């Protein structure tokens, strides 16, 4: 991801409504949420929400599918993984493996089976 693409994502999410929509859709993965339910959950007028959903879809933050007369929205988690990777790419001066937490967040390595140091110190 380049800086211009990352800036477009940040600009899009700088709206409180859009950030709320994205967070709601992340919670609803993988099922997604229809537009009317998003409006109700966030207490946003449908006409205003329509503008925000269209903007977010054009920015690539959302995926949308037609279901009869409804539109179901889902968060584009792959794009957010790219954004996290962009933000953490130079962590620890870019030394590979230097920032385990950043690598896990960016999806470069798995955290499966990793121990929790906080739990170990309580034993």
N, C-alpha and C positions, 0 to 999 in steps of 0.2 A: 504494500500500500504506500502511495506517495503522500506527501504533505497536503497537497491540494484535495485529495480524496478524504483524508482524515478531517481536514477543516470543514468540508461539506457535511460530514456526519456531525461534528460538534456544533456547527451552526444550526443544523436541523434540530438537534436535541436541546438547543438553548432555550426553547419555549417550554414553559412549565407544563402545558397541555401535552405536547409531544413527548416529553420525558415521562409523564404519567402514563401515556398510551403505551410507550415502549416497555416500561416496567410491568404494566398490567399484562401485556402480551408475553413477556418472558415468563411470568408466573403461570400462564395458561398453556405453555408449551407441553406437548406438541399439538394439542387440539386447536388452539387459537380461539378467537372470540369474534362473534358477528358484530357489525358496526353498532346496531341498536343497543347491544349489551355493553359495549365500550362507553357509549354516550351515557347510559344509565349509571354505570359504575363510577364514572368520573364526573358526573353531573355537568355535562357539556351539551350545549344545544346541538342537535343533529346537523344543522347547516354549518356551524363552526367546526364541528368534528370532521365533517366531510372535507373541508379545506385542509385540515391538519393531516388527515389520512392520505389524501392525494399527494401532499408535499412529502410526506414520509415515504410513500411508495415510490415516488419519482427519485428520491435520494437513495433508494435501495434498502432502506431500513426495514421495510415490511414486504411480506408476500401476501397476495390476495387471491382468493378463489371464489368464483361464483357458485353459490349453492341455492339453486332455485331462484327466488327473488332476493336472497340475502347475499351479502359479501362477508366472507370469513377472512380475518386478518391474522397473520402470524409474524412474529419477530424474525428477522434475518440474523440468526445467531452466528452464522458463518462470517458475516460482515463485522459483527462486534468482536469476534475472535481476531479478525485482521486488525481492528483498531487497537485492541489490547496488545497485539504483537508489535504494532507500530510504536505504541507508547513505551514498550519495554525493550525494544530492540537494542538499545544502547546501555541497558542496565549493566552495572559492574564493568563499565568501560568496554562493553562488547565482548568480554571474555566468555567463550562458550562454557556453559555449566557453572558460571560464577554466581548466577542468581537463580537458584532452584525455584523459588516462589514465582518469579517472573516467567520462567520457562513453563511452569505448570499453568499459569493463567493464560499464557499465549498458546497453549495447546502443543508446545514443542515436545514436552515429555508428560508422562502419566504420573499421577500422584497415588496410584493404586498401591496399597500395601505400605505406604509411608507411615512411619510412626509419628505420633504427636509428642513433641518434646515436653509440652506442658503436662501431659498425662504421666509421662515417665518421671518427672520431677516430683510428683505427688506421691509416688510409691515409696 
